[in-house]
Amino acid sequence: QVQLVESGGGLAQTGGSLRLSCAASGSIFSINVMGWYRQAPGKQRELVAEIASSGSTYYTSSVKGRFTISRDNAKNTVYLQMNSLKPEDTAVYSCYLNQRDSGYWGQGTQVTVSS
């Protein structure tokens, strides 16, 4: 079994920064993908960014140049550094891990950006 624990959400002003962390524990395999989805009220969930254990990354277009995803494989932890935040970044951000065709989710953390 795999558990994901997120931290770092909260309130920021437009133009501000927040850093999300997600620590995975349990049966973690060396090859996996970790990342973040977000869901705003009334909107569909969208993939924000993900990073493979190899280091390759993906970003949705709306966050490119503002968000940076990174990971510490020794700690099974993924980070999302969010800079130049905008009100439209307001959402519940959920961490996930995919390995060997199984997916696992964190509980979600609220990010609110005030204008």
C-alpha positions in Angstrom: 0.0 0.0 0.0 1.1 3.6 -0.7 0.3 6.7 1.3 0.7 10.3 0.1 0.8 13.2 2.5 0.7 16.7 1.1 1.7 20.0 2.8 2.3 23.6 1.9 -1.1 24.9 0.6 -2.6 28.1 1.9 -3.3 31.6 0.9 -1.2 33.8 -1.3 -1.5 37.2 -3.0 -1.4 37.6 -6.7 2.2 37.5 -7.7 3.2 35.6 -4.6 4.6 32.1 -4.2 3.8 28.8 -2.5 5.6 25.5 -2.3 3.7 22.2 -2.2 5.3 19.0 -0.9 4.0 15.5 -1.2 5.7 12.6 0.6 5.0 9.1 -0.4 5.5 6.1 1.9 4.9 2.4 1.7 5.7 0.1 -1.3 7.4 2.6 -3.6 9.1 1.2 -6.7 12.1 3.0 -8.2 10.3 3.6 -11.5 7.3 5.8 -11.1 5.6 9.1 -12.0 4.6 11.7 -9.4 2.7 14.9 -10.0 -0.1 17.3 -9.2 -3.6 17.7 -10.4 -5.8 20.6 -9.4 -9.5 21.2 -9.4 -11.2 24.5 -9.1 -14.9 24.9 -8.2 -17.1 24.1 -11.1 -14.2 23.1 -13.3 -12.8 19.8 -14.4 -9.7 18.4 -12.8 -6.6 19.2 -14.7 -3.0 17.9 -14.7 -0.7 20.7 -13.6 2.7 19.0 -13.7 4.3 15.7 -13.4 7.8 14.3 -13.1 9.1 10.8 -13.8 11.7 9.1 -11.7 14.0 9.6 -14.6 13.6 13.4 -14.2 11.5 14.1 -17.3 8.8 16.6 -16.7 5.5 17.8 -18.1 3.7 21.1 -17.4 0.3 22.3 -18.5 0.7 25.4 -20.7 -0.9 27.8 -18.2 1.8 27.2 -15.6 4.9 27.0 -17.8 7.5 29.4 -16.7 5.8 30.0 -13.3 5.7 26.5 -11.7 8.6 24.1 -11.2 8.2 20.5 -10.2 11.0 18.6 -8.7 11.5 15.4 -6.7 13.8 13.8 -4.2 13.9 10.1 -5.0 15.7 9.2 -1.8 12.8 10.7 0.2 10.0 9.7 -2.3 8.9 13.3 -2.2 7.7 15.6 -5.0 7.6 19.4 -4.8 5.7 22.0 -6.7 7.2 25.5 -6.5 4.5 27.9 -7.6 5.6 31.5 -8.4 3.8 34.5 -9.9 0.6 33.1 -8.7 -2.7 34.2 -10.2 -6.2 34.1 -8.9 -7.0 31.4 -11.6 -4.5 29.1 -9.8 -7.0 28.9 -6.9 -7.9 25.2 -6.6 -7.5 22.1 -4.5 -4.2 20.6 -5.5 -3.8 16.8 -5.2 -0.6 14.8 -5.4 -0.5 11.5 -7.2 1.9 8.6 -7.8 1.6 6.1 -10.7 3.6 3.0 -10.6 3.2 -0.4 -12.3 -0.3 0.6 -13.6 -1.5 1.5 -10.1 -2.4 5.1 -9.1 -2.4 6.6 -5.6 -3.7 10.0 -4.4 -3.1 12.4 -1.6 -5.9 14.0 0.3 -5.6 17.4 -1.5 -4.5 20.8 -0.3 -6.3 24.1 -0.9 -4.4 26.9 -2.7 -6.1 30.2 -2.7 -4.7 33.2 -4.5 -6.3 36.6 -3.7 -6.5 39.4 -6.2 
